[in-house]
Amino acid sequence: MTPEERAVSNLNATFVRPAKFYLSGFSNVPHVKYYYVFLCFAYIITVLGNSFLLSTIYQVKTLHTPKYMIVFNLAFTDLCGSTALIPKVLDTLVFDRRYIVYEACLSHMFFVLVFVSIQSWTLVTMAFDRFIAICFPLRYHSIVTKTVITAMLLFVWAFFITLLALDIWSIVRLSFCRSLVVKSIYCDYAPVFLLACNDTSLNRMLAYVAFVVVLCIPLVLITLTYVCISVALSRIATGEERLKAFKTCTSHLILVAIFFLPIAGTNIASVTTYIHPNTRIINSSLTHIVPALLNPIIYSLKTEEVLISIKKLCKRNRITNTTKKG
């Protein structure tokens, strides 16, 4: 191959699949080092909190129920999602390694989006559990079984792995002949495909599908379940019984608010008004980071079964340590 042919070949390769993207998020932001400290703190607490919750559910046999299979899945996806996002973001920002290899960019995008999608539908599965428990209490144990919950969760995993693989494929087919500067702190879907110079109509359609499937449908389903739960609770005779039944839903409602409100707010604001890129990036990153940080804390402090199990586990470990010393 002549030097001229080699140059053309290299140009075509770069045209279709650039060697690297440049992540421009948080450029020229004052006091951004405080955000780095927050990210470090958030990741440490997220890992410790979710690992502790996973360990508690695994070790305490009374928590080996369909309900806590869902909680286990949420804690696992929180842990994996934060691990997929935060270390890479810190590496990019703290060490100023803003260039990311094309293949690494797509794999990073895939894992971040898969885990946030599964988190969304895990909350829907929790709503299903609460709906059956309150609206059909006598049939709860026959409907909400380990087999049913396992099937639901496996379907969610398989569906979103397939959907996000399709999204990644839709980017692989694009040519990047314009800017290679991604206006984000990680390889988010829209900021990447918007850089392409050929037809992106398929990507836009898939982005809308993902928005509807990950945000809109779960919100509608969760809202409908709580409308039904409210109707069922209104038929309970005494206020004390009504309050006791509602308390079993409080942890889930807090998790739903923490997860969906920031995402909905960011998307609505971006459609209706202008948002500074750095503001959008901060809001977007917080929607991934804060739920995973707070979920294990909320479930550990707001759920009586988990609190009792933690106390039993601590007591058992204390007795074991005392026995070994003796």
ZAMARGU-4260 file (C-alpha; in steps of 0.2 Angstrom, whole numbers, plus 5000, padded with zeros to 4 digits):
<rodrens>
0) 5000/5000/5000 | 5007/5017/4995 | 5009/5031/5008 | 4994/5040/4999 | 4983/5025/5000
5) 4988/5022/5018 | 4983/5041/5022 | 4966/5039/5014 | 4963/5023/5023 | 4967/5031/5040
10) 4956/5046/5035 | 4942/5034/5031 | 4944/5024/5047 | 4944/5041/5057 | 4929/5047/5048
15) 4919/5031/5052 | 4925/5027/5069 | 4936/5040/5077 | 4950/5034/5088 | 4945/5045/5103
20) 4931/5057/5109 | 4935/5072/5120 | 4924/5074/5136 | 4922/5093/5138 | 4911/5093/5153
25) 4915/5105/5168 | 4927/5115/5158 | 4931/5131/5166 | 4919/5128/5181 | 4924/5138/5197
30) 4926/5128/5213 | 4923/5111/5204 | 4935/5103/5216 | 4921/5103/5229 | 4911/5092/5217
35) 4926/5080/5215 | 4926/5078/5234 | 4907/5075/5234 | 4909/5062/5221 | 4922/5053/5231
40) 4912/5054/5247 | 4896/5048/5237 | 4905/5033/5229 | 4912/5027/5246 | 4896/5028/5255
45) 4887/5020/5240 | 4899/5005/5240 | 4898/5003/5259 | 4879/5006/5261 | 4874/4994/5246
50) 4887/4981/5251 | 4881/4981/5269 | 4863/4979/5263 | 4867/4965/5251 | 4877/4956/5265
55) 4863/4958/5277 | 4850/4951/5265 | 4861/4937/5260 | 4866/4932/5278 | 4848/4934/5286
60) 4837/4920/5281 | 4821/4929/5286 | 4825/4941/5272 | 4825/4928/5259 | 4808/4933/5253
65) 4802/4939/5236 | 4801/4957/5243 | 4819/4957/5248 | 4824/4948/5231 | 4819/4965/5223
70) 4828/4975/5236 | 4844/4964/5233 | 4842/4967/5215 | 4840/4986/5217 | 4856/4987/5229
75) 4866/4977/5216 | 4861/4988/5202 | 4865/5004/5212 | 4882/4997/5217 | 4886/4992/5199
80) 4879/5008/5191 | 4889/5019/5203 | 4905/5008/5199 | 4902/5010/5181 | 4900/5029/5182
85) 4909/5037/5196 | 4927/5030/5195 | 4928/5035/5177 | 4921/5052/5180 | 4934/5055/5193
90) 4948/5049/5183 | 4942/5060/5169 | 4940/5076/5179 | 4953/5074/5193 | 4968/5068/5182
95) 4961/5078/5167 | 4961/5062/5156 | 4947/5069/5145 | 4951/5058/5129 | 4942/5042/5129
100) 4945/5028/5116 | 4930/5025/5105 | 4927/5007/5110 | 4928/5012/5129 | 4916/5026/5126
105) 4903/5014/5119 | 4905/5001/5133 | 4905/5014/5146 | 4889/5021/5139 | 4881/5004/5138
110) 4884/4999/5156 | 4879/5016/5164 | 4862/5016/5154 | 4859/4997/5157 | 4860/4999/5176
115) 4850/5015/5177 | 4836/5007/5166 | 4836/4992/5177 | 4835/5003/5193 | 4819/5011/5185
120) 4810/4995/5182 | 4816/4987/5199 | 4806/5001/5207 | 4791/4996/5196 | 4793/4978/5203
125) 4793/4985/5220 | 4777/4994/5217 | 4769/4977/5210 | 4774/4969/5227 | 4766/4983/5237
130) 4750/4983/5226 | 4747/4964/5229 | 4752/4965/5247 | 4739/4979/5251 | 4725/4976/5238
135) 4726/4957/5238 | 4733/4952/5255 | 4725/4935/5256 | 4733/4930/5239 | 4750/4938/5242
140) 4760/4923/5245 | 4752/4913/5231 | 4755/4928/5218 | 4771/4935/5224 | 4782/4920/5224
145) 4801/4918/5222 | 4798/4911/5205 | 4787/4925/5199 | 4799/4939/5205 | 4814/4930/5198
150) 4805/4929/5181 | 4801/4947/5182 | 4818/4953/5186 | 4827/4941/5173 | 4815/4948/5160
155) 4820/4966/5165 | 4838/4962/5164 | 4836/4953/5147 | 4825/4967/5139 | 4836/4981/5144
160) 4853/4973/5139 | 4845/4969/5122 | 4838/4987/5120 | 4854/4996/5125 | 4864/4984/5114
165) 4853/4990/5100 | 4856/5008/5105 | 4875/5005/5105 | 4873/4997/5087 | 4864/5012/5081
170) 4880/5023/5086 | 4892/5010/5078 | 4884/5013/5061 | 4887/5032/5062 | 4901/5042/5054
175) 4909/5056/5065 | 4916/5069/5053 | 4912/5084/5063 | 4917/5088/5081 | 4923/5074/5092
180) 4920/5084/5108 | 4906/5076/5119 | 4898/5089/5130 | 4897/5079/5145 | 4907/5071/5158
185) 4904/5053/5152 | 4898/5045/5136 | 4880/5049/5136 | 4869/5043/5122 | 4862/5059/5115
190) 4878/5070/5116 | 4888/5057/5107 | 4875/5053/5092 | 4872/5072/5090 | 4890/5073/5084
195) 4887/5062/5069 | 4887/5069/5051 | 4875/5056/5043 | 4857/5052/5046 | 4853/5050/5065
200) 4834/5048/5064 | 4836/5030/5070 | 4846/5036/5085 | 4833/5050/5089 | 4819/5037/5088
205) 4828/5025/5100 | 4832/5039/5112 | 4813/5043/5113 | 4809/5025/5115 | 4822/5024/5129
210) 4814/5039/5137 | 4797/5032/5137 | 4802/5015/5142 | 4814/5020/5156 | 4804/5035/5163
215) 4787/5038/5157 | 4780/5020/5157 | 4787/5016/5175 | 4780/5032/5182 | 4763/5029/5175
220) 4763/5011/5181 | 4769/5016/5199 | 4756/5030/5199 | 4742/5018/5194 | 4747/5006/5208
225) 4747/5019/5221 | 4730/5025/5215 | 4723/5007/5218 | 4733/5006/5234 | 4724/5022/5240
230) 4707/5016/5235 | 4711/4999/5245 | 4717/5009/5260 | 4701/5020/5260 | 4691/5004/5263
235) 4700/4999/5278 | 4690/5002/5294 | 4702/5010/5306 | 4714/5024/5304 | 4727/5015/5313
240) 4726/5000/5302 | 4727/5012/5287 | 4742/5020/5293 | 4751/5004/5297 | 4748/4998/5279
245) 4753/5014/5272 | 4770/5014/5282 | 4775/4998/5272 | 4775/5009/5256 | 4784/5024/5263
250) 4802/5018/5259 | 4797/5014/5241 | 4788/5031/5238 | 4804/5040/5244 | 4815/5029/5232
255) 4803/5033/5218 | 4804/5052/5222 | 4823/5052/5223 | 4825/5042/5207 | 4811/5050/5195
260) 4809/5068/5200 | 4827/5073/5196 | 4827/5064/5179 | 4810/5071/5175 | 4814/5088/5180
265) 4830/5088/5170 | 4822/5082/5154 | 4807/5094/5156 | 4818/5109/5159 | 4830/5104/5144
270) 4814/5103/5132 | 4806/5119/5139 | 4820/5131/5142 | 4839/5134/5140 | 4850/5125/5152
275) 4868/5129/5153 | 4878/5114/5148 | 4887/5112/5165 | 4871/5114/5174 | 4863/5100/5164
280) 4879/5089/5167 | 4878/5092/5186 | 4859/5087/5186 | 4862/5072/5175 | 4876/5066/5185
285) 4866/5068/5201 | 4852/5058/5195 | 4863/5043/5193 | 4873/5046/5209 | 4861/5052/5223
290) 4848/5037/5222 | 4861/5024/5223 | 4869/5034/5238 | 4852/5036/5248 | 4843/5020/5243
295) 4852/5008/5256 | 4851/5022/5269 | 4833/5023/5267 | 4830/5005/5267 | 4841/5002/5282
300) 4833/5016/5292 | 4815/5016/5286 | 4811/4997/5285 | 4808/4989/5302 | 4812/4971/5295
305) 4829/4977/5290 | 4833/4986/5306 | 4828/4971/5316 | 4839/4960/5305 | 4854/4971/5307
310) 4852/4971/5326 | 4851/4952/5326 | 4866/4951/5314 | 4877/4963/5325 | 4872/4953/5340
315) 4876/4936/5332 | 4893/4943/5327 | 4896/4950/5344 | 4892/4933/5352 | 4903/4924/5339
320) 4918/4936/5342 | 4916/4934/5361 | 4916/4915/5359 | 4932/4915/5349 | 4941/4926/5362
325) 4935/4914/5376
</rodrens>
